[in-house]
Amino acid sequence: MSKLYFYYSTMNAGKTTSLLQSSYNYRERGMKTLLFTAAIDDRYGVGKIKSRIGLEADANIFSPTDDLFEITSTEHEKEKIDCVLVDEAQFLSKDQVFQLTEVTDRLQIPVLAFGLRTDFLGNLFEGSQVLLAWADELKELKTICHCGKKAIMVVRLDESNQAVREGSQIEIGGNDRYISLCRKHFKELVIY
């Protein structure tokens, strides 16, 4: 029975590396994977998934209006898809998460979605919120704060390396803009 998995964490926990490793494992066994990444994240080029350690793969991009069930169904008719993998899953819409449940329930294809749980202010992203509610299995990928405790929060930094306390929920960036912290250190920088 196919399932929808949500692998979530803060920045720098290895989400993309895990996604690419999972895809490689399927392909190594002669199976086909279908990869998606958010169109909004073009740091490495449009339709590219790239990890901090240098692994990369081409992917289909998704925008908020794309129907992931239809795209997957069309590709599956051309050639059997054995697994769908979604990078930057926090950027999925509620409808797209529903579409991914249809991929697992109607097409019987497992879906592995990887993304951030919360934004730089500690609020859930829409895609993450719905995945936390609807995924069959939740898997936390862990990383650590500078103090050694588990990091569960993300802080956005400005040009002077100061914590940002307001702004748009979505602003693409990597280690140059975001750091992962434990709740205590997050509160010290953002709340107090």
C-alpha positions, 0 to 999 in steps of 0.5 A: 500500500502506497503512502504519503510521507512528510520529511520535515526539519529546519534548514541544514538537516539534509532534506535534499540530500535524503531526497536525492539519495532516495531517488538514487536508491529507486533508480539503482533498482531499475525503478523510475522516480518523478521529482518535483521542486518549487518554481520559486526556488531557482537558486541552482537554476530552474528545475534543479534540486541541489544539496549543500554537499553537491548532489543534484538532479533535474526536476519538474517545477511546480507553481501554486496552480499546477495539478500534481496529480494530473502531471503524475498521472500523465507521466505514469501513463507514458512510463510507470512511475515507482515513486514521486519525490517533492523538494521544498514541500512547504511551498505546496498549496493545500490543493496540491497536498490533496493531489499528492494524496490522490497519487498515493490513493488512486495511482498507488504510487508512494510520495515522499515530500521534504520541506521546512515545518515553520518559517522564520517567525515560527509559523507553519507554511501552508504546505507543511500544515496540510502535510502534517495533517494528511500525511500517512507518516511523519519523519523529522530530520534533525540538526543541531543549534550552535549550543548543541541542542536540537534545532527546531526553528529557523531564523532569517538574517538581514545583511548585518546578520541580525534576526529579521522579525517581520516580512514576507513569509517566503524569501529564498535563501540558504546559509547566507540568510537563515540559521537553524536554532533551538527554541530557546535561542530562537526566542532570544533573537526573535521574540524577546 
